[in-house]
Amino acid sequence: MAAFSSAMSRDKINKRIKDMFRKKGTADKRQVMEGAYLSTLVHGEKTLMAQFSIARGSVIPPHSHPHEQTGFVVSGKLRFRVEDDMMEVESGDSWCIPGGAEHSADALEDSVIIEVFSPVREDYLP
């Protein structure tokens, strides 16, 4: 059995084990804007992983936040704008947007993406 970090005791891990894993299809889904739905998959002390389902034609308006945002396209196609740069992403592509960078996205197809935010986005907690 692997050694446990001194920063996190066995008891603390056992108490959090139910929060450390998420079985497929068990996360609540909530609408965050027209055509975009969020399912918070898991979160820890420093990161939060979320799944977004975004309908074709939906627009994620320009915004910024202090969280680093790393993502992966499970299916679909989107056009991102990060500051002054544009990039199209599709199934299998990934990104990392630094905290504080203004960004937006247009869904060119129905899309499913997974994103990890650090630090934890309090507004995305279940």
C-alpha positions in Angstrom: 0.0 0.0 0.0 1.3 3.5 -0.9 2.5 5.7 1.9 0.2 8.6 2.8 1.4 12.2 2.7 1.9 13.7 6.1 -0.2 16.7 4.8 -3.3 14.4 4.5 -3.9 11.7 7.1 -5.5 8.4 6.4 -8.6 9.5 8.4 -9.0 12.6 6.3 -8.6 10.7 3.1 -11.2 8.1 4.2 -13.7 10.9 5.2 -13.2 12.5 1.7 -13.2 9.3 -0.4 -16.8 9.7 -1.4 -16.0 13.2 -2.7 -12.9 12.1 -4.5 -14.7 10.0 -7.1 -17.7 10.5 -9.3 -19.5 7.7 -11.2 -20.6 8.5 -14.7 -24.1 10.1 -14.9 -24.3 11.0 -11.2 -23.4 14.7 -11.4 -26.1 17.3 -11.3 -26.5 19.3 -14.5 -27.5 23.0 -14.3 -27.9 25.6 -16.9 -25.3 28.4 -16.7 -26.5 30.3 -19.7 -28.6 29.8 -22.8 -27.5 26.6 -24.4 -24.7 25.8 -21.9 -25.0 23.3 -19.0 -22.5 22.6 -16.2 -21.9 19.4 -14.3 -19.4 19.7 -11.5 -17.6 16.3 -11.6 -15.2 16.4 -8.6 -13.3 19.0 -6.6 -10.5 19.1 -4.1 -8.8 21.8 -2.1 -7.0 23.3 -5.1 -8.8 22.2 -8.3 -12.3 21.7 -9.6 -13.2 19.5 -12.7 -16.4 20.3 -14.6 -18.1 19.0 -17.7 -19.9 21.5 -20.0 -22.5 20.6 -22.6 -22.8 23.5 -25.1 -25.4 23.6 -27.9 -24.4 24.6 -31.4 -24.7 28.3 -31.9 -24.3 29.1 -28.2 -22.0 32.0 -27.3 -19.9 32.2 -24.1 -19.4 35.9 -23.9 -16.1 37.6 -23.1 -15.1 37.3 -19.5 -12.2 36.8 -17.2 -11.6 35.2 -13.8 -8.6 34.6 -11.6 -8.7 30.8 -12.2 -6.3 29.0 -14.5 -8.6 27.0 -16.9 -7.4 23.8 -18.5 -9.7 22.0 -20.9 -10.3 19.1 -23.3 -12.8 18.7 -26.1 -14.6 15.3 -25.7 -16.8 16.0 -28.7 -17.8 18.8 -31.0 -16.1 22.0 -32.2 -15.7 25.5 -30.7 -13.9 28.7 -31.6 -12.1 30.3 -28.7 -10.9 33.9 -28.4 -8.2 34.4 -25.7 -7.2 38.1 -25.5 -6.5 38.9 -29.2 -5.9 35.3 -30.5 -8.5 33.0 -32.1 -8.3 29.2 -32.1 -10.7 26.5 -33.3 -10.7 23.3 -31.2 -12.4 20.0 -31.9 -12.6 16.5 -30.4 -9.2 15.6 -28.8 -7.9 19.1 -28.6 -6.9 20.9 -25.3 -6.0 24.3 -23.9 -4.8 26.1 -20.8 -6.0 29.7 -20.3 -4.1 31.7 -17.7 -6.0 33.3 -14.9 -7.0 36.9 -15.6 -7.0 36.4 -19.4 -10.2 37.6 -21.2 -11.7 34.8 -23.2 -14.9 33.8 -25.0 -16.1 30.9 -27.1 -18.6 30.1 -29.9 -20.0 26.6 -30.2 -19.6 25.6 -33.9 -21.2 22.2 -33.1 -22.9 20.6 -30.2 -20.0 20.1 -27.8 -18.9 18.4 -24.6 -15.8 19.7 -22.9 -14.1 18.9 -19.6 -12.4 21.8 -17.8 -10.2 22.0 -14.7 -10.1 25.2 -12.7 -7.4 26.2 -10.2 -8.0 27.5 -7.6 -11.5 26.0 -7.1 -14.3 28.1 -8.6 -16.6 28.6 -5.7 -19.5 29.4 -8.0 -19.3 26.0 -9.6 -19.4 24.0 -6.4 -22.4 21.6 -6.2 
